Amino acid sequence: MAKIERLNIGAVGLVQETEDGRIRQIGLTEEQSNMLQVLVASISNGSPLVQMGEEYDLVLKSELKAQI
């Protein structure tokens, strides 16, 4: 079975919105993560990707529960 680990700080990951509106993180192996980094670098050559503003940040459910 493939080993899934946390992303390195600054690495790009994948998320998916489900039909019921949930946001789910997609697990990647180290090799898949490296391939994704290469893909993102290549598609941002001509037109750099833009990091969204703070108002678009995703929030962990555990952080929301702690605020209640």
Backbone hydrogen bonds in HBPLUS format (Angstrom, degrees):
<---DONOR---> <-ACCEPTOR-->    atom                        ^
c    i                          cat <-CA-CA->   ^        H-A-AA   ^      H-
h    n   atom  resd res      DA  || num        DHA   H-A  angle D-A-AA Bond
n    s   type  num  typ     dist DA aas  dist angle  dist       angle   num
A0011-ALA N   A0008-ASN O   2.97 MM   3  5.47 164.7  2.00 137.4 139.6     1
A0026-ILE N   A0014-LEU O   2.95 MM  12  5.36 172.8  1.96 140.7 139.9     2
A0016-GLN N   A0024-ARG O   2.75 MM   8  5.21 149.1  1.84 147.9 158.7     3
A0024-ARG N   A0016-GLN O   2.78 MM   8  5.21 168.1  1.80 154.5 158.0     4
A0018-THR N   A0022-ARG O   2.76 MM   4  5.24 159.8  1.80 152.2 159.3     5
A0021-GLY N   A0018-THR O   2.95 MM   3  5.26 160.6  1.99 117.1 119.0     6
A0033-SER N   A0029-THR O   2.87 MM   4  6.07 160.2  1.91 153.5 159.3     7
A0034-ASN N   A0030-GLU O   2.94 MM   4  6.17 156.7  1.99 147.6 153.6     8
A0035-MET N   A0031-GLU O   3.00 MM   4  6.28 157.5  2.05 148.5 154.5     9
A0036-LEU N   A0032-GLN O   2.90 MM   4  6.15 151.7  1.98 147.8 155.9    10
A0037-GLN N   A0033-SER O   2.98 MM   4  6.28 152.7  2.05 148.4 155.4    11
A0038-VAL N   A0034-ASN O   3.13 MM   4  6.45 154.3  2.20 147.3 153.4    12
A0039-LEU N   A0035-MET O   2.96 MM   4  6.23 158.9  2.00 148.4 154.4    13
A0040-VAL N   A0036-LEU O   2.87 MM   4  6.08 167.8  1.88 156.4 159.0    14
A0041-ALA N   A0037-GLN O   2.99 MM   4  6.13 157.3  2.04 142.9 149.5    15
A0042-SER N   A0038-VAL O   2.95 MM   4  6.19 154.4  2.02 147.6 154.4    16
A0043-ILE N   A0039-LEU O   2.95 MM   4  6.24 159.1  2.00 156.5 161.6    17
A0044-SER N   A0040-VAL O   3.11 MM   4  6.11 130.3  2.37 140.5 151.9    18
A0045-ASN N   A0042-SER O   3.45 MM   3  5.43 167.5  2.47 102.2 105.2    19
A0056-TYR N   A0053-GLY O   2.94 MM   3  5.75 166.1  1.96 125.6 130.2    20
A0057-ASP N   A0054-GLU O   3.00 MM   3  5.22 169.9  2.01 115.6 118.1    21
A0063-GLU N   A0060-LEU O   3.05 MM   3  5.32 130.5  2.31 102.9 115.5    22
A0064-LEU N   A0060-LEU O   3.24 MM   4  6.66 152.0  2.32 148.1 155.8    23
A0065-LYS N   A0061-LYS O   2.94 MM   4  6.23 160.8  1.98 158.0 162.9    24
A0066-ALA N   A0062-SER O   3.18 MM   4  6.29 146.5  2.30 135.2 143.4    25
A0067-GLN N   A0064-LEU O   3.09 MM   3  5.21 137.2  2.28  99.5 111.3    26
A0068-ILE N   A0065-LYS O   3.27 MM   3  5.39 149.7  2.37 100.4 109.0    27
